[in-house]
Amino acid sequence: MSLPHAILTALLEKPSSGLELTRRFDKSFQYFWSATHQQIYRELAKLEKSGFIRPLPQQPSRGRKREYEVLPAGREELTGWVARSEDPRAVRDPLLLRLRAAAVVGSQGLGAELERHLGLHQRQLAEYLAIEERDFSQPDPSAGTRLQHLVLRGGIDLERYWISWLTEALPEFRQR
């Protein structure tokens, strides 16, 4: 049920149209929660039907995008969701499953895939560090900005973990 909450969060940050939400998801939310254009539009319809959002009043104009804002019930739903207890999700990573399978069928070609993943994680870490430098270098940020920075720091730490783990795993494939 996280997509509706991601949309409520985005709309509380800034009322937006479905297209603007899609662009925002592609630009920033995608680092921790992805959604397609169709998923966002379906969820907007459900949120509106539930009374959590409404379209902003607009001047009649041909081709004008319908922008949405969060209603008090939507803010209440998001506030309740933030405070709710939720267990961590189990890790479901195809690469880890492939390593387990390689233990019984052989690891032919898997070393190259691990090398590729290492490069991907190194590039993602560099991107996150650049975002951190660009967006979070101001002293004494607001509480909201500090929380956004914590989300980014989580991504940075995850990328560093994967780089470390892949670096440790790769010698197993170089020895064969």
TABELCOR-V751507 format. One record per residue. RES is the residue in one letter. SS is DSSP state (@ for helix, = for strand, . for the rest). BURIAL is 1 if it has 9 or more other ideal C-beta (glycine too) atoms within 8 Angstrom, else 0. D_FIRST is the distance of its C-alpha to the first C-alpha in whole Angstrom. Layout:
res=RES ss=SS burial=BURIAL d_first=D_FIRST
res=RES ss=SS burial=BURIAL d_first=D_FIRST
This chain:
res=M ss=. burial=0 d_first=0
res=S ss=@ burial=0 d_first=4
res=L ss=@ burial=1 d_first=6
res=P ss=@ burial=1 d_first=6
res=H ss=@ burial=1 d_first=7
res=A ss=@ burial=1 d_first=9
res=I ss=@ burial=1 d_first=11
res=L ss=@ burial=1 d_first=12
res=T ss=@ burial=1 d_first=13
res=A ss=@ burial=1 d_first=15
res=L ss=@ burial=1 d_first=16
res=L ss=@ burial=0 d_first=18
res=E ss=@ burial=0 d_first=19
res=K ss=. burial=0 d_first=21
res=P ss=. burial=0 d_first=21
res=S ss== burial=1 d_first=21
res=S ss== burial=1 d_first=21
res=G ss=@ burial=1 d_first=19
res=L ss=@ burial=0 d_first=21
res=E ss=@ burial=1 d_first=21
res=L ss=@ burial=1 d_first=17
res=T ss=@ burial=1 d_first=18
res=R ss=@ burial=0 d_first=21
res=R ss=@ burial=1 d_first=19
res=F ss=@ burial=1 d_first=16
res=D ss=@ burial=0 d_first=19
res=K ss=@ burial=0 d_first=21
res=S ss=. burial=0 d_first=19
res=F ss=@ burial=1 d_first=15
res=Q ss=@ burial=1 d_first=16
res=Y ss=@ burial=0 d_first=18
res=F ss=. burial=0 d_first=14
res=W ss=. burial=1 d_first=12
res=S ss=. burial=0 d_first=13
res=A ss=. burial=1 d_first=12
res=T ss=. burial=0 d_first=15
res=H ss=@ burial=0 d_first=17
res=Q ss=@ burial=0 d_first=16
res=Q ss=@ burial=1 d_first=12
res=I ss=@ burial=1 d_first=13
res=Y ss=@ burial=1 d_first=15
res=R ss=@ burial=0 d_first=13
res=E ss=@ burial=1 d_first=10
res=L ss=@ burial=1 d_first=13
res=A ss=@ burial=0 d_first=15
res=K ss=@ burial=1 d_first=12
res=L ss=@ burial=1 d_first=12
res=E ss=@ burial=1 d_first=16
res=K ss=@ burial=0 d_first=16
res=S ss=. burial=0 d_first=14
res=G ss=. burial=0 d_first=16
res=F ss=. burial=1 d_first=14
res=I ss== burial=1 d_first=16
res=R ss== burial=0 d_first=20
res=P ss== burial=0 d_first=22
res=L ss=. burial=1 d_first=25
res=P ss=. burial=0 d_first=28
res=Q ss=. burial=1 d_first=30
res=Q ss=. burial=0 d_first=34
res=P ss=. burial=0 d_first=34
res=S ss=. burial=0 d_first=35
res=R ss=. burial=0 d_first=34
res=G ss=. burial=0 d_first=32
res=R ss=. burial=0 d_first=30
res=K ss=. burial=0 d_first=26
res=R ss=. burial=1 d_first=24
res=E ss== burial=1 d_first=22
res=Y ss== burial=1 d_first=20
res=E ss== burial=1 d_first=19
res=V ss== burial=1 d_first=17
res=L ss=. burial=1 d_first=19
res=P ss=@ burial=0 d_first=19
res=A ss=@ burial=1 d_first=16
res=G ss=@ burial=1 d_first=14
res=R ss=@ burial=1 d_first=15
res=E ss=@ burial=0 d_first=15
res=E ss=@ burial=1 d_first=12
res=L ss=@ burial=1 d_first=11
res=T ss=@ burial=0 d_first=14
res=G ss=@ burial=0 d_first=13
res=W ss=@ burial=1 d_first=10
res=V ss=@ burial=0 d_first=12
res=A ss=@ burial=0 d_first=14
res=R ss=. burial=0 d_first=12
res=S ss=. burial=0 d_first=13
res=E ss=. burial=0 d_first=11
res=D ss=. burial=0 d_first=14
res=P ss=. burial=0 d_first=14
res=R ss=. burial=0 d_first=13
res=A ss=. burial=0 d_first=16
res=V ss=. burial=0 d_first=18
res=R ss=. burial=0 d_first=18
res=D ss=. burial=0 d_first=21
res=P ss=@ burial=0 d_first=23
res=L ss=@ burial=1 d_first=26
res=L ss=@ burial=0 d_first=26
res=L ss=@ burial=0 d_first=26
res=R ss=@ burial=1 d_first=29
res=L ss=@ burial=1 d_first=31
res=R ss=@ burial=0 d_first=30
res=A ss=@ burial=0 d_first=32
res=A ss=@ burial=1 d_first=34
res=A ss=@ burial=0 d_first=36
res=V ss=@ burial=0 d_first=37
res=V ss=@ burial=0 d_first=38
res=G ss=. burial=0 d_first=39
res=S ss=. burial=1 d_first=37
res=Q ss=. burial=0 d_first=39
res=G ss=. burial=0 d_first=38
res=L ss=@ burial=1 d_first=35
res=G ss=@ burial=1 d_first=37
res=A ss=@ burial=0 d_first=36
res=E ss=@ burial=1 d_first=33
res=L ss=@ burial=1 d_first=32
res=E ss=@ burial=1 d_first=35
res=R ss=@ burial=0 d_first=32
res=H ss=@ burial=1 d_first=29
res=L ss=@ burial=1 d_first=31
res=G ss=@ burial=0 d_first=32
res=L ss=@ burial=0 d_first=29
res=H ss=@ burial=1 d_first=28
res=Q ss=@ burial=1 d_first=31
res=R ss=@ burial=0 d_first=30
res=Q ss=@ burial=1 d_first=27
res=L ss=@ burial=1 d_first=28
res=A ss=@ burial=0 d_first=31
res=E ss=@ burial=0 d_first=28
res=Y ss=@ burial=1 d_first=26
res=L ss=@ burial=1 d_first=30
res=A ss=@ burial=0 d_first=31
res=I ss=@ burial=1 d_first=28
res=E ss=@ burial=1 d_first=28
res=E ss=@ burial=0 d_first=32
res=R ss=@ burial=0 d_first=31
res=D ss=@ burial=0 d_first=29
res=F ss=. burial=1 d_first=29
res=S ss=. burial=0 d_first=33
res=Q ss=. burial=0 d_first=34
res=P ss=. burial=0 d_first=35
res=D ss=. burial=0 d_first=34
res=P ss=. burial=0 d_first=30
res=S ss=. burial=0 d_first=28
res=A ss=@ burial=0 d_first=26
res=G ss=@ burial=0 d_first=23
res=T ss=@ burial=1 d_first=25
res=R ss=@ burial=1 d_first=25
res=L ss=@ burial=0 d_first=21
res=Q ss=@ burial=1 d_first=21
res=H ss=@ burial=1 d_first=24
res=L ss=@ burial=0 d_first=22
res=V ss=@ burial=1 d_first=19
res=L ss=@ burial=1 d_first=22
res=R ss=@ burial=1 d_first=24
res=G ss=@ burial=1 d_first=21
res=G ss=@ burial=1 d_first=21
res=I ss=@ burial=1 d_first=25
res=D ss=@ burial=0 d_first=25
res=L ss=@ burial=0 d_first=23
res=E ss=@ burial=1 d_first=25
res=R ss=@ burial=1 d_first=28
res=Y ss=@ burial=0 d_first=27
res=W ss=@ burial=1 d_first=27
res=I ss=@ burial=1 d_first=30
res=S ss=@ burial=0 d_first=32
res=W ss=@ burial=0 d_first=31
res=L ss=@ burial=1 d_first=32
res=T ss=@ burial=0 d_first=35
res=E ss=@ burial=0 d_first=36
res=A ss=@ burial=1 d_first=35
res=L ss=@ burial=1 d_first=37
res=P ss=@ burial=0 d_first=40
res=E ss=@ burial=0 d_first=40
res=F ss=@ burial=1 d_first=40
res=R ss=@ burial=0 d_first=43
res=Q ss=. burial=0 d_first=45
res=R ss=. burial=0 d_first=45
